[in-house]
């Protein structure tokens, strides 16, 4: 399973590798416009599931105004594009069995 990790951070600031070592993954540092970027990722068909660890921006300076986004925009874009979203618990990574069916879950790996 190929996992797309969506983050505000770059990999030098936050490396999720130790937490997702059993999966084939790539981290994408998100910036605005969120919908356009997530749509492009979805259309690439490179990923099976999208893991959102974004916190959004606080809009403290001019750069934040240009590249920033609110954390909810990530969730809204993923849901609008009907992309598969995993659920993390302290015990396991759970993923949708079918796209767009969040109630049909399967435990795939203990963390």
Beta strands, then each sheet from edge to edge (+ up, - down):
strand 1: 2-7
strand 2: 24-29
strand 3: 49-52
strand 4: 87-88
strand 5: 92-96
strand 6: 105-110
sheet 1: 2+ 1+ 3+
sheet 2: 4+ 5- 6+
end
